[in-house]
Amino acid sequence: MTTATVPASARPRRLARLHGHGDLGLRLGLLLLAILVLIGLVGPLLLPDPNATATGQSLLPPGPDHLFGTDRYGRDLLARTVAAFRLDLVLGIGVAVAAMLLGSLLGAVAGYLGGIVDEVVMRFTDALLAFPGFVLALMVVAFTGNSLVFMAIGVTIGSMPHFVRLSRARALSERELDYIPASKLAGSGSGAIIFGHIMPNTIGAPLIQTTVTAGWAILDIAALSFLGVGVQPPTAEWGTMISEGYSEILTGKWWPAFFPGLFMLIAVLAFQLIGDGLSKWKNS
């Protein structure tokens, strides 16, 4: 039995792309995410309670005592922005991973089994794709009520179709390879083949898509909270903070909405850069 190997001349080029300037975006994304994670871990140890109010310090501008200023209730915006990052990061990554696992499983089952199973799964996926992911999440929350759990479920459902299509396309190619009939002859059932061969061999692309989906999930969660159907005050969350602070912009108080929006932009940009960099490296 022969084993496919990477030509020796190709290895230096592959390593050069991994470590060289070709992956500047990937390294920048990882650096930004690492800085944000470090701030999220260390910040609560050094910053005051994000929900502590001080009526005499309402809407103070950024300064030595409050680097990001305070909101209308006198709460420290730096502490709240850091606390919101911890919540949004956990929700964003959790939603992306859940959507990847469920979508990849449905796609692998549809692609491998084909027939009526494939038709049912893909028609269901097409129905989900008829709505933008955010609108679908908004519909789920509207029917189930304002709950953190149902909001996460809604965003997960809205993020699944891309993983279903991606996994199905890979599974269709994988099931034509010689090792699949060999596994059947060895006595492996459909479940063993799907979980033991199809999904492990097709998971690369969905994993890369997960990084991009995490960024979009953070945006959707913040948008739902901004509309008042996601995370509820006084919990620190970027969308909620922007919703509370955007009306102050008209009076010249720009900082309550600016800093949570800036951190959200940086977090989403980091995930997008990581996903784009991994995709380019994988295809190089």
Number of C-alpha atoms within 10 A of each C-alpha: 3 4 5 6 6 9 8 8 8 10 11 11 13 15 11 13 16 20 12 12 11 14 20 16 18 24 19 16 24 17 14 19 19 13 12 21 17 11 16 20 14 12 17 16 10 8 14 14 14 20 18 12 16 14 11 10 16 16 22 22 18 16 10 8 11 15 14 22 24 26 26 18 15 18 24 29 27 22 24 27 25 26 24 24 24 19 17 26 21 14 21 27 18 16 27 27 20 18 27 27 19 17 26 29 21 23 29 31 25 25 28 23 15 15 10 10 15 19 13 13 21 20 12 12 20 13 11 17 16 9 13 12 22 21 15 20 24 23 15 20 23 14 9 13 13 18 14 17 13 18 28 24 18 25 29 26 21 25 29 26 27 20 28 27 23 19 28 27 17 23 26 19 13 20 19 11 10 9 13 18 13 11 15 13 10 9 10 15 11 16 11 13 18 22 14 12 17 26 21 11 14 20 20 14 17 23 19 18 21 25 24 20 29 28 26 22 29 28 21 25 29 25 20 23 24 20 13 15 19 26 25 16 13 11 15 24 28 32 29 27 27 22 19 16 20 16 14 18 13 8 8 8 19 17 23 30 23 17 19 27 18 12 17 24 14 17 23 23 19 26 23 22 23 25 24 20 22 21 16 15 16 13 6 10
